[in-house]
Structure formats: C-alpha cells, structure tokens
Amino acid sequence: MATGPSVEESVAEPQSRKRREQRVAPERPGRNPPAEVAPDGRRRPRTDDGRRFSSAGNGLVVALLALLFGALLTAPGMHKASFNKQPGAGRDVALAVTGVLAGVSSALQLDGPRRLVQSVVGRNQADEIDLAIVIPAKPAGRPKPKPAGRPPTKSDSAKPPSKIRFTPTKKLRLWVAGDSLVITPGYSIVRAAGASPVIDSVGGIDGHVATGLTRPDVFNWFEEIRTQMKGLRPHVVVLNFGANDDHGYMTGLNEGTTIGEFGGPDWVKEYRRRAAGVMDIVNRAGGIVVWIGLPITRSEAQTQRFDQINAVVQRVAKARPGKAIFIDTYTMFAGDTGGFTEYLQNVKGDTVKVRAGDGVHFDTAGGDIIAREVLKQLNQTFDLTSWRRTSN
C-alpha cells in the first residue's frame, strides 16, 4: 500500500524549495548581475557600485587626456596669446604653463599638423612672436655738391618747388593703415578719394584693433608697412597710431634699454624713435605720410595721455617737411568750451554726431570731417587739378 510523504518530509520540501529560490546563481561573463530579492519578495536589479565608479573614473581620465592632447596640438598659439597679454601675474602664470606645453608639443612633433594647416591657408608665421623693429638707418652725412653755373639769385630761391602732378592716367596711389581709430575715417577717405578721378585707393583699410607701435608682439606694424610699401607702392600713406600706446609697457626694446613710466624722458625717446622709424620706412620707399593725430576724448586722463603722444608725433612729422603731414584732430573735435563733445556742425551748418558712444572713436560724420582735411592737404601738396585745364 502506497503511503504519502511523512510529516517531516512535507515540512522540509517547502523549506528546501525556498532555499533553492533564494540561492544566487553564479555570475556569467557578459551578462547583467543577478537580481536581488527585497524583503517584500520583489526582485530588483543588483547594483555594482565598484563597477559604476570605475566606469566614471575611466571616462574622466579619457576626457582629461583628450584635453591635454588638444592643448599640446594648439600649444604654440596658446603661448603666443599668453605673451600678448598685458603685463601682470596672470600673464606670467600663463607664459609659464603654455611655455612648458609648447616645449613638449615641439619635442613630440605634435605641432606639425598645426603648422601644415597654417601653411595651406597662408599663415606660416602665425605662431611666431615677432619682436623685431627694423628701422632704416640714417644715411651717412655727405656734403651736397654745389651746382655748377651761376649762383642762385633771390628770385630763384623764392620760387616754390613744383608739385608732383597726377592725372586720370597717372593716379595718386593712397593707402590707409593703423589701429581702430583709423577705420571709420579711413572709409570716409576712401569714399572721398573715389570721387576724384586722379586718386586711387589701394590696399583697402588696413586697420587692426588693439595694436600700435609699443607692442610689435601683438602686431608688427614696422614689418607690415615695409611689406605693403613694396607691394602696393603708394604715393601717400594715411596712418593713425597711439590709442593703444598710452602705457609704460613696450616690447621689442634694444638689449639693455629701459623706458620707465609712460611719458617719461626714456619713454618719449623710444616712442619718438619708433614714430620716426615708421615715417622713414614710408619716405625711403618714395611715399609721403599723412598722420592722423589722436582726438580729445571723454576721459580727461586719457586725453592728457593722448596729448603727450600727439606732441611726440607732431614733432617728428615737423622735422620732415614735404614728407610728413600731421592732422590735428585734437582741436578739430573740441567743443565750444574746448572740451569733449559728441556733436559738431558740419559744412552745411547742421549739428551732427561726430563721435562714437565710447567717447574715443569717430562716428561717420566725424570721419567725413577728417577726410575733407586729408584731401585738402593732398591738394596743397600735389598737383591734382591742372590736368583739367590741359584736357580742355
């Protein structure tokens, strides 16, 4: 006679089944971790904190390595940008860090792709820190030979020299360059020149914001002017510098040269040398300089600094009669009381806005005033009208 399970076996079987259900199966590679059984009997996925944190750490390491690799690729440009900063602790720290990166990048030749791209787009020397200020040497003094024949009479010496003549077939070539202050007047000058059949604007407006003569590392105007004089061959170069030069920090100094504070004797001597060098570059290439002076500004302190720069440049231009012309915008844009004003009357007697809202730059109407003065000076210096009489 068959008999059923004993009482002990009946009790043991559910307990054994329960233990089998709670038994954790061994983990298999490539599968999710087994589920856990909550006290309420529900199954929930088991979390593996160690693996999760390990994945996050690996991602952070990869991201940091990618940033470091990118920094090494662009290290030369970062180092130049750090060099171009204003002096201070921030610049010193940036130079130290980027200098190390640039050295490692060069040693590992990671800067090669950057140089290749720059070569393709025509910017081979974009990362070079250019401090060279090449100024034409003064010619050795030689006594001028006395002309043969009769000695000059009083009437001969009083006769003004003949002006260089330009015509629609032999046009005066004009180039405009400088910092941000030259941009608005520059466009006015180009428009005015376009209305003349004997003036040809060449090279557009070569304006570079936040540049000047004190920081060739930011932009080397000495090299730029020399290059453009060879390529464009202008007869007249309209320049404006100084708005970013009103400080005591200069790069490109000769070895052993110190300049002291802005406006001091050494600073003035060095700035005079640089302004004279720019004019000499233009003059030696056969051009005449028209230098637009710095204007009065809303800030009295800035106006005083601009006045000091104007005094240096005006003196340099005055020493080159017939080769350099200084346009005094300081008094040109002063108000009725001699101070700063945004509004002046134009040639028609209308009150117009001549200065930008920043209190430094020019508005379009202000640029037009400067353009008229530049054209007036050109007509006094050159013969731009006699062709009309001979062509009739």
Summary of the structure (lengths in Angstrom):
residues: 392
radius of gyration: 37.3
end to end distance: 146.6
largest distance: 163.5
contacts: 1051
relative contact order: 0.09
helix: 45%
strand: 13%
